[in-house]
Amino acid sequence: MMKNKSISEYGYIYDAQNKPNNLNHKFVHSEVTQEQFQELYLYWKSSDEAKKVLSYDGYTLKAKNYVGIIQTVNLSIEILPKIYDDTKENETRNIFIEMLKPLLNINEIQISKADLSTTKNKNIYELFITMFVESVDKLIHRGIKSQYLEKEENQAFLKGKIQFNQHIKQNYIRKERFYVQFDEYMPNRIENRLIKSTIALLLKKTRNYENKKNLRQQLFIFDEVDFSFNHETDIKKVNLHRGMEHYEMPIKFAKLFLTHQSFTSLRGKENVFALLFPMEKVFENYMEFVLENSKENLGIERVLVNGGKNEYLLSSADGCKMARLEPDYLLKMKEGLDIITDAKWKILEEKEDKKKNCKKVSVASNDIYQIFAYLNFYDCEDTALLFVPKAEIEEEVELCYQFDGEKITDKKIRVIPVDLEELIKSHQLKDIDLYKEIRT
């Protein structure tokens, strides 16, 4: 029987017989059996792609900055965002799903309250299967669309047009038959074939009883529909014309599951399946979605992603441009100057320096240099915004640029921790004054 385990980003997976002594308790780790660990190790060893997701130190496997699921024959490892701790597994999983929706363009899909109440029995992959099942249920209730399809058959009665060459060849002796071409109104259209193929694929992948039961029922309803054998070609032929609006969500999921569009899907040997998402990209994309939703609240006219310009900081002697300037977002404000804004999926710590009687924030030097370049290049406010997930730092922090203890510029960074558990309720920033000056 397959064992389900959950860890956090940067959490360790280790053989229960060889537990490490120095586990970092900021992250969630998990022990597995020797057989399960060996399966996971062989996956890591056999796949260059897997090495982007897991690191191995000779004893343990450590998750990196990807979130999702890895399934081997006897083990299912769910990697949750690093904001997860043992007491908030369900909440963290729900936060991640809500953050992921804008990236996958499935914002309209909601998980019902009944499904959320049983989240602890469903990992990330199973939750996405559940959302697909719900979208197909809605389609079935609205009605499966048919279309006129051209058919050729040898029939006992005349229907449509006789195909004389085939008629003579096949009915030289059987004079009572007619080889005809005709149009028939059938559900065997491309969109339905893609949905049926997705149902069949997920039936093989799901290990959840409810999902398996619902998918079997749906497969029966699509019994008259053929499978899609060339997914990418068929997807290009999809035509969601007027009256086909209820097909939009199931087709989006079909694209995701059949072609692994928009996320990293890794496959190893020995029946290993992995579905993983880079959290840096998920967080940046989600904060873009939130800022777009918050334009009215915050007085933003436009949100320009990557600065909205194709500008570079350096050039070689022969004029070759290098070092492109790409702030995550440039906020074009309705009143006043633009605001440089970045989003970093980093848990920042604030530590007290007792010798100097002050507090230090664990911001990476590269991030500080980048933001300084943006502040000096763009015609913008002197204070840049840096959004980070709320964890160690709970209140806003202002950082000033200085050199050798002396203030060299009025330019600053305003670190704003965002409470993701609250943010996913409305996907809007409501109580933030973008021009607020912080006094320390």
BASE-136622 format. One record per residue (C-alpha): residue number from 1; residue in one letter; x, z, y. Coordinates in pm, 1 decimal. Last residue first. Layout:
NUM, A, X, Z, Y
...
end
This chain:
440, T, 1153.1, 1329.8, 5391.5
439, R, 913.5, 1127.1, 5599.0
438, I, 765.7, 817.7, 5439.8
437, E, 657.5, 540.0, 5675.8
436, K, 334.9, 373.4, 5562.2
435, Y, 313.3, 2.1, 5627.7
434, L, 181.7, -87.0, 5280.4
433, D, -75.8, 193.0, 5298.1
432, I, -169.0, 258.2, 4935.8
431, D, -501.1, 410.0, 4830.6
430, K, -670.1, 113.6, 4665.1
429, L, -436.3, -83.7, 4441.3
428, Q, -669.3, -284.4, 4217.3
427, H, -694.5, -359.6, 3843.9
426, S, -1017.3, -152.8, 3840.2
425, K, -980.3, 82.6, 3542.1
424, I, -636.4, -58.2, 3452.4
423, L, -483.7, 114.8, 3756.2
422, E, -579.2, 468.4, 3651.1
421, E, -389.8, 461.9, 3319.5
420, L, -120.3, 251.3, 3486.6
419, D, -37.6, 520.8, 3743.5
418, V, 191.2, 325.0, 3976.2
417, P, 518.5, 472.8, 4103.2
416, I, 603.9, 333.6, 4450.0
415, V, 973.1, 317.2, 4545.2
414, R, 1007.0, 230.8, 4914.4
413, I, 1336.3, 55.5, 4975.9
412, K, 1496.1, 63.2, 5317.7
411, K, 1647.0, -153.0, 5593.2
410, D, 1729.7, 26.2, 5918.9
409, T, 2095.9, -64.2, 5872.7
408, I, 2445.2, 85.0, 5843.8
407, K, 2367.4, 456.3, 5800.9
406, E, 2696.3, 636.2, 5738.5
405, G, 2783.8, 822.7, 5418.8
404, D, 3046.5, 569.5, 5311.3
403, F, 2798.0, 284.8, 5358.9
402, Q, 2421.5, 327.6, 5400.2
401, Y, 2096.8, 173.3, 5278.3
400, C, 1799.4, 410.1, 5278.9
399, L, 1583.1, 499.4, 4976.2
398, E, 1228.0, 628.5, 5020.5
397, V, 1051.5, 790.7, 4726.0
396, E, 681.8, 787.0, 4638.1
395, E, 557.9, 1065.5, 4411.6
394, E, 535.2, 1089.2, 4031.7
393, I, 891.8, 1007.4, 3929.6
392, E, 948.5, 1082.8, 3560.0
391, A, 652.6, 867.2, 3459.5
390, K, 465.6, 631.6, 3689.8
389, P, 549.3, 271.6, 3611.8
388, V, 762.8, 107.1, 3884.0
387, F, 668.7, -86.5, 4199.8
386, L, 948.7, -148.2, 4451.4
385, L, 836.7, -219.4, 4807.4
384, A, 1081.9, -342.9, 5070.4
383, T, 1112.6, -175.2, 5413.1
382, D, 1261.5, -369.6, 5704.7
381, E, 950.4, -589.0, 5726.6
380, C, 1014.6, -959.0, 5684.1
379, D, 1189.1, -1268.8, 5810.5
378, Y, 1361.4, -1330.5, 5476.6
377, F, 1735.4, -1340.2, 5409.0
376, N, 1842.0, -986.5, 5498.0
375, L, 1563.7, -809.0, 5309.0
374, Y, 1605.9, -1041.7, 5010.9
373, A, 1979.9, -972.9, 4987.6
372, F, 1918.7, -596.2, 5003.1
371, I, 1655.7, -630.5, 4726.6
370, Q, 1905.8, -800.0, 4498.0
369, Y, 2183.3, -547.9, 4568.1
368, I, 1952.5, -252.4, 4492.7
367, D, 1829.2, -410.8, 4168.1
366, N, 2188.6, -474.6, 4058.4
365, S, 2279.4, -110.3, 4128.1
364, A, 2013.9, 19.3, 3887.1
363, V, 1791.1, 293.9, 4031.7
362, S, 1829.5, 642.8, 3880.3
361, V, 1708.2, 840.0, 4183.8
360, K, 1927.6, 1118.8, 4320.8
359, K, 1800.7, 1436.8, 4485.5
358, C, 1980.2, 1649.2, 4746.3
357, N, 2162.7, 1980.2, 4786.5
356, K, 2507.1, 1816.1, 4781.1
355, K, 2646.5, 2038.0, 4508.7
354, K, 2307.6, 2087.0, 4343.8
353, D, 2248.4, 1714.2, 4293.6
352, E, 1887.2, 1717.2, 4174.5
351, K, 1773.3, 1439.5, 3946.1
350, E, 1491.3, 1190.7, 4000.5
349, E, 1441.7, 961.9, 3701.7
348, L, 1315.7, 605.8, 3702.5
347, I, 1130.4, 464.0, 3401.9
346, K, 1185.7, 92.2, 3439.4
345, W, 953.8, -205.9, 3415.1
344, K, 1054.1, -330.0, 3758.7
343, A, 819.4, -482.2, 4015.3
342, D, 952.4, -622.8, 4343.2
341, T, 797.7, -667.8, 4687.1
340, I, 936.8, -808.7, 5012.2
339, I, 676.0, -765.0, 5286.5
338, D, 585.9, -1033.8, 5539.8
337, L, 556.1, -940.8, 5906.8
336, G, 247.3, -823.4, 6092.4
335, E, -125.8, -872.1, 6045.7
334, K, -282.5, -1078.1, 5770.7
333, M, 19.9, -1004.8, 5551.7
332, K, 206.8, -1265.3, 5348.3
331, L, 335.4, -1057.7, 5057.3
330, L, 650.9, -1206.1, 4903.3
329, Y, 647.0, -1136.6, 4531.7
328, D, 902.0, -1106.3, 4247.6
327, P, 1187.1, -1167.7, 4490.4
326, E, 1361.3, -1488.7, 4385.5
325, L, 1666.5, -1600.2, 4583.4
324, R, 1855.5, -1864.3, 4385.1
323, A, 2221.9, -1794.7, 4319.9
322, M, 2375.6, -2143.5, 4336.7
321, K, 2354.3, -2467.8, 4536.3
320, C, 2609.5, -2749.1, 4489.7
319, G, 2730.1, -2854.8, 4835.8
318, D, 3078.4, -2985.4, 4750.8
317, A, 3243.4, -2660.5, 4862.1
316, S, 3003.8, -2461.2, 4640.4
315, S, 2674.3, -2319.4, 4764.2
314, L, 2538.1, -1966.8, 4778.3
313, L, 2216.3, -1781.4, 4869.5
312, Y, 1963.4, -2035.5, 4744.5
311, E, 1609.9, -2119.6, 4851.4
310, N, 1322.8, -2287.8, 4665.5
309, K, 1060.0, -2080.8, 4842.3
308, G, 740.9, -1897.1, 4742.1
307, G, 925.9, -1566.9, 4722.4
306, N, 924.0, -1561.3, 4344.1
305, V, 541.4, -1538.9, 4352.9
304, L, 382.9, -1572.7, 4697.3
303, V, 86.7, -1335.6, 4735.4
302, R, -132.3, -1452.7, 5022.3
301, E, -335.7, -1299.2, 5306.1
300, I, -273.1, -935.0, 5222.1
299, G, -465.7, -668.2, 5413.6
298, L, -427.1, -404.4, 5141.1
297, N, -787.0, -364.1, 5024.3
296, E, -875.3, -733.3, 5068.2
295, K, -564.8, -852.9, 4888.0
294, S, -602.4, -604.7, 4603.0
293, N, -706.5, -843.7, 4324.4
292, E, -408.7, -1070.1, 4398.0
291, L, -183.9, -761.7, 4404.5
290, V, -319.1, -651.0, 4065.1
289, F, -261.9, -992.9, 3903.5
288, E, 92.9, -1003.8, 4042.4
287, M, 141.0, -649.8, 3908.3
286, Y, 29.0, -771.2, 3563.9
285, N, 272.0, -1062.6, 3564.4
284, E, 564.2, -837.3, 3654.3
283, F, 460.9, -580.2, 3392.5
282, V, 417.6, -835.1, 3110.3
281, K, 745.3, -1011.3, 3200.5
280, E, 944.2, -686.9, 3188.0
279, M, 755.7, -587.4, 2872.0
278, P, 872.0, -887.4, 2667.2
277, F, 591.8, -942.0, 2408.8
276, L, 618.1, -939.9, 2031.0
275, L, 429.9, -1070.2, 1727.1
274, A, 639.6, -1038.7, 1413.3
273, F, 568.1, -1158.3, 1060.4
272, V, 794.2, -1095.3, 763.8
271, N, 708.1, -1267.0, 435.4
270, E, 1056.7, -1231.3, 285.3
269, K, 1240.1, -1417.8, 559.1
268, G, 1191.5, -1383.3, 930.8
267, R, 931.4, -1513.2, 1169.2
266, L, 921.3, -1441.9, 1538.1
265, S, 634.2, -1499.5, 1775.4
264, T, 716.3, -1458.7, 2142.8
263, F, 423.0, -1504.8, 2375.0
262, S, 257.4, -1766.4, 2591.0
261, Q, 144.1, -2005.1, 2312.4
260, H, 186.5, -1886.0, 1954.7
259, T, 54.2, -2227.9, 1837.4
258, L, -231.6, -2123.0, 1607.9
257, F, -287.0, -1766.9, 1733.2
256, L, -261.7, -1826.2, 2106.6
255, K, -429.6, -2165.7, 2109.5
254, A, -715.3, -2035.2, 1893.3
253, F, -748.2, -1736.7, 2128.0
252, K, -797.2, -1968.1, 2425.1
251, I, -1040.8, -2175.1, 2215.1
250, P, -1248.4, -1865.7, 2133.6
249, M, -1257.1, -1775.6, 2507.9
248, E, -1361.8, -2117.4, 2641.7
247, Y, -1623.1, -2205.3, 2378.1
246, H, -1906.1, -2031.3, 2567.2
245, E, -1853.6, -2276.7, 2855.5
244, M, -1944.5, -2576.0, 2636.0
243, G, -2260.1, -2675.7, 2825.5
242, R, -2065.4, -2881.0, 3075.1
241, H, -1750.4, -3015.3, 2915.6
240, L, -1496.0, -2819.6, 2714.8
239, N, -1304.2, -3117.5, 2577.7
238, V, -1031.8, -3028.8, 2327.8
237, K, -815.8, -3331.9, 2245.8
236, K, -485.5, -3165.2, 2339.8
235, I, -572.4, -2877.9, 2105.3
234, D, -616.7, -3128.6, 1822.0
233, T, -262.5, -3262.0, 1861.9
232, E, -112.9, -2910.6, 1870.3
231, H, -316.0, -2790.5, 1572.0
230, N, -249.7, -3076.9, 1333.0
229, F, -433.9, -2985.9, 1012.7
228, S, -756.5, -2858.0, 1170.1
227, F, -994.6, -2739.2, 898.9
226, D, -1327.4, -2909.4, 829.3
225, V, -1664.6, -2775.0, 946.1
224, E, -1970.1, -2746.1, 720.1
223, D, -1873.0, -2388.7, 619.0
222, F, -1840.6, -2265.3, 978.0
221, I, -2102.9, -1991.6, 915.4
220, F, -1915.7, -1889.3, 597.2
219, L, -1591.0, -1851.9, 793.0
218, Q, -1775.7, -1627.0, 1038.7
217, Q, -1891.5, -1393.2, 762.9
216, R, -1538.4, -1378.0, 619.3
215, L, -1398.9, -1302.9, 967.0
214, N, -1641.0, -1013.2, 1010.3
213, K, -1546.0, -851.6, 677.8
212, K, -1170.9, -893.4, 738.8
211, N, -1194.3, -749.6, 1090.2
210, E, -1391.2, -450.1, 965.7
209, Y, -1152.1, -385.1, 674.7
208, N, -833.0, -404.6, 882.6
207, R, -532.8, -564.7, 713.0
206, T, -555.7, -889.5, 906.6
205, K, -305.5, -1168.9, 847.3
204, K, -464.9, -1384.1, 576.8
203, L, -812.1, -1363.1, 732.9
202, L, -642.5, -1436.0, 1065.0
201, L, -531.7, -1780.3, 948.0
200, A, -877.1, -1869.2, 808.3
199, I, -1050.3, -1765.0, 1133.0
198, T, -796.8, -1963.9, 1336.4
197, S, -856.3, -2273.1, 1122.8
196, K, -1232.6, -2233.9, 1173.5
195, I, -1184.3, -2210.5, 1551.3
194, L, -965.5, -2521.6, 1557.4
193, R, -1216.4, -2715.3, 1345.1
192, N, -1500.8, -2605.6, 1573.5
191, E, -1322.8, -2741.7, 1881.5
190, I, -1234.7, -3067.0, 1705.5
189, R, -1592.6, -3148.6, 1599.2
188, N, -1745.4, -3103.8, 1253.7
187, P, -2071.8, -2958.2, 1388.8
186, M, -2262.2, -3278.5, 1294.4
185, Y, -2501.4, -3532.1, 1448.3
184, E, -2444.2, -3843.9, 1236.2
183, D, -2349.5, -4191.2, 1356.2
182, F, -2361.2, -4482.3, 1110.3
181, Q, -2144.0, -4725.7, 913.2
180, V, -2289.5, -4868.5, 591.4
179, Y, -2198.8, -4964.3, 236.4
178, F, -2538.6, -5033.3, 81.1
177, R, -2633.7, -4972.6, -282.7
176, E, -2912.4, -5134.3, -497.4
175, K, -2696.4, -5436.0, -587.0
174, R, -2449.0, -5226.8, -783.6
173, I, -2248.0, -5517.0, -932.1
172, Y, -2069.7, -5650.4, -626.3
171, N, -2137.2, -5320.8, -449.8
170, Q, -1787.4, -5190.0, -376.2
169, K, -1605.6, -5505.4, -258.5
168, I, -1914.2, -5678.4, -112.9
167, H, -2016.0, -5369.3, 85.1
166, Q, -1654.3, -5301.6, 196.6
165, N, -1627.9, -5647.9, 351.7
164, F, -1986.7, -5641.5, 479.3
163, Q, -1984.5, -5307.2, 663.4
162, I, -2364.0, -5277.8, 695.2
161, K, -2468.3, -5111.0, 1021.9
160, G, -2686.5, -4799.5, 1059.3
159, K, -2880.9, -4680.2, 754.1
158, L, -2986.0, -4892.0, 455.9
157, F, -3062.7, -4685.2, 149.3
156, A, -2880.8, -4587.1, -169.9
155, Q, -2561.3, -4512.7, 20.5
154, N, -2193.9, -4611.1, 21.9
153, E, -2056.8, -4419.8, 319.2
152, E, -1889.6, -4470.6, 658.0
151, K, -1924.6, -4205.5, 927.6
150, E, -1902.1, -4194.7, 1307.8
149, L, -1958.6, -3852.7, 1455.9
148, Y, -2239.7, -3759.0, 1692.5
147, Q, -2175.1, -3409.4, 1824.0
146, S, -2248.8, -3051.6, 1724.8
145, K, -2216.2, -2729.9, 1923.8
144, I, -2237.5, -2390.2, 1756.9
143, G, -2506.8, -2184.5, 1931.5
142, R, -2515.0, -1907.9, 2192.7
141, H, -2524.7, -1642.7, 1918.1
140, I, -2238.2, -1820.4, 1736.4
139, L, -2030.2, -1832.9, 2055.7
138, K, -2083.7, -1461.0, 2119.5
137, D, -1971.0, -1384.4, 1762.9
136, V, -1666.2, -1608.8, 1818.0
135, S, -1563.8, -1404.6, 2126.4
134, E, -1612.9, -1078.0, 1937.4
133, V, -1398.2, -1199.0, 1645.7
132, F, -1122.3, -1304.0, 1887.6
131, M, -1131.2, -960.1, 2050.4
130, T, -1106.5, -794.8, 1707.7
129, I, -809.7, -1017.3, 1616.8
128, F, -643.5, -903.4, 1938.8
127, L, -707.8, -542.4, 1843.2
126, E, -563.3, -606.0, 1495.9
125, Y, -240.3, -733.4, 1653.0
124, I, -206.1, -427.7, 1875.9
123, N, -262.8, -181.5, 1590.1
122, K, -605.5, -78.1, 1474.2
121, N, -698.9, 250.2, 1310.0
120, K, -617.8, 453.5, 1622.6
119, T, -837.3, 213.8, 1819.3
118, T, -1149.2, 341.8, 1643.7
117, S, -1323.1, 468.8, 1958.1
116, L, -1202.7, 160.0, 2141.8
115, D, -1393.3, -61.9, 1899.5
114, A, -1720.3, 121.6, 1957.3
113, K, -1662.5, 111.4, 2332.3
112, S, -1644.8, -268.9, 2313.8
111, I, -1320.3, -448.6, 2383.1
110, Q, -1364.6, -676.2, 2681.8
109, I, -1268.7, -1040.5, 2713.7
108, E, -1289.6, -1188.6, 3064.6
107, N, -922.4, -1134.5, 3139.6
106, I, -807.9, -1366.5, 2860.3
105, N, -536.6, -1557.5, 3048.3
104, L, -257.2, -1452.4, 2810.8
103, L, -49.0, -1302.8, 3091.6
102, P, -363.2, -1166.4, 3260.1
101, K, -470.2, -993.2, 2934.8
100, L, -138.2, -821.0, 2864.5
99, M, -180.7, -535.0, 3107.5
98, E, -522.1, -451.3, 2957.3
97, I, -377.9, -457.3, 2603.6
96, F, -85.6, -238.5, 2712.6
95, I, -307.6, 22.2, 2876.1
94, N, -530.2, 33.3, 2564.4
93, R, -228.5, 91.9, 2338.8
92, T, -101.5, 362.5, 2570.6
91, E, -438.4, 541.5, 2571.1
90, N, -463.1, 529.9, 2190.6
89, E, -111.6, 670.1, 2139.8
88, K, -130.5, 937.8, 2405.7
87, T, -16.9, 1264.2, 2244.1
86, D, 284.2, 1126.3, 2055.2
85, D, 428.9, 967.3, 2369.5
84, Y, 386.7, 621.1, 2513.0
83, I, 526.4, 526.8, 2858.4
82, K, 793.9, 339.0, 2662.5
81, P, 541.8, 66.1, 2575.2
80, L, 433.5, 56.9, 2206.2
79, I, 618.9, -89.1, 1907.5
78, E, 396.5, -111.9, 1599.6
77, I, 585.1, -118.0, 1270.6
76, S, 387.1, -238.0, 968.1
75, L, 563.7, -174.8, 638.7
74, N, 535.8, -273.2, 274.1
73, V, 572.7, -653.2, 275.6
72, T, 708.0, -668.6, 631.5
71, Q, 505.2, -659.4, 951.0
70, I, 652.7, -633.0, 1300.1
69, I, 418.6, -553.6, 1589.1
68, G, 411.3, -561.5, 1966.3
67, V, 633.9, -449.4, 2252.2
66, Y, 976.0, -586.2, 2341.2
65, N, 1240.1, -402.0, 2548.5
64, K, 1462.0, -294.2, 2257.5
63, A, 1361.0, -117.9, 1936.3
62, K, 1639.0, 63.9, 1751.9
61, L, 1728.1, 22.4, 1385.5
60, T, 1926.5, 309.3, 1236.8
59, Y, 2239.2, 370.7, 1028.4
58, G, 2500.4, 101.1, 1096.3
57, D, 2415.0, 79.5, 1465.5
56, Y, 2141.4, -185.3, 1441.8
55, S, 1959.8, -336.1, 1740.5
54, L, 1603.6, -469.1, 1734.1
53, V, 1413.5, -721.5, 1946.3
52, K, 1680.1, -974.2, 2043.3
51, K, 1836.9, -925.4, 1699.4
50, A, 1509.5, -1042.6, 1545.9
49, E, 1562.1, -1385.0, 1702.7
48, D, 1898.3, -1419.6, 1529.9
47, S, 1717.4, -1359.2, 1201.7
46, S, 1854.1, -1272.3, 856.9
45, K, 2011.6, -934.8, 937.6
44, W, 1710.9, -801.0, 1129.0
43, Y, 1470.9, -908.3, 852.9
42, L, 1705.2, -760.8, 592.7
41, Y, 1707.2, -434.0, 791.0
40, L, 1327.3, -423.4, 801.0
39, E, 1299.3, -466.9, 425.1
38, Q, 1576.5, -209.7, 369.6
37, F, 1396.1, 41.8, 590.3
36, Q, 1079.3, -1.0, 384.5
35, E, 1265.5, 54.0, 55.8
34, Q, 1449.0, 361.8, 190.1
33, T, 1121.6, 510.8, 309.0
32, V, 1036.0, 526.4, 676.0
31, E, 1108.6, 765.9, 964.1
30, S, 969.0, 708.2, 1307.7
29, H, 1083.2, 750.4, 1666.9
28, V, 901.0, 810.1, 1996.6
27, F, 1111.5, 807.1, 2314.2
26, K, 1207.1, 1081.0, 2561.1
25, H, 1308.5, 1279.3, 2251.5
24, N, 1645.3, 1103.0, 2233.6
23, L, 1750.0, 1145.0, 1868.1
22, N, 2092.9, 1303.6, 1818.1
21, N, 2100.0, 1419.5, 1455.1
20, P, 2003.7, 1091.9, 1288.4
19, K, 1782.1, 1111.9, 975.8
18, N, 1937.9, 966.5, 658.6
17, Q, 1693.3, 1036.9, 374.9
16, A, 1394.6, 943.6, 591.2
15, D, 1558.8, 603.9, 652.1
14, Y, 1545.0, 530.8, 1023.2
13, I, 1341.9, 354.4, 1288.9
12, Y, 1452.6, 449.4, 1638.5
11, G, 1260.9, 433.3, 1968.6
10, Y, 1392.6, 227.5, 2257.3
9, E, 1040.5, 95.4, 2317.7
8, S, 799.8, 335.6, 2152.0
7, I, 728.1, 393.4, 1783.1
6, S, 421.7, 351.8, 1563.8
5, K, 409.2, 338.2, 1183.2
4, N, 160.7, 182.5, 940.4
3, K, 241.8, 192.2, 567.1
2, M, 130.6, -94.9, 343.8
1, M, 0.0, 0.0, 0.0
end
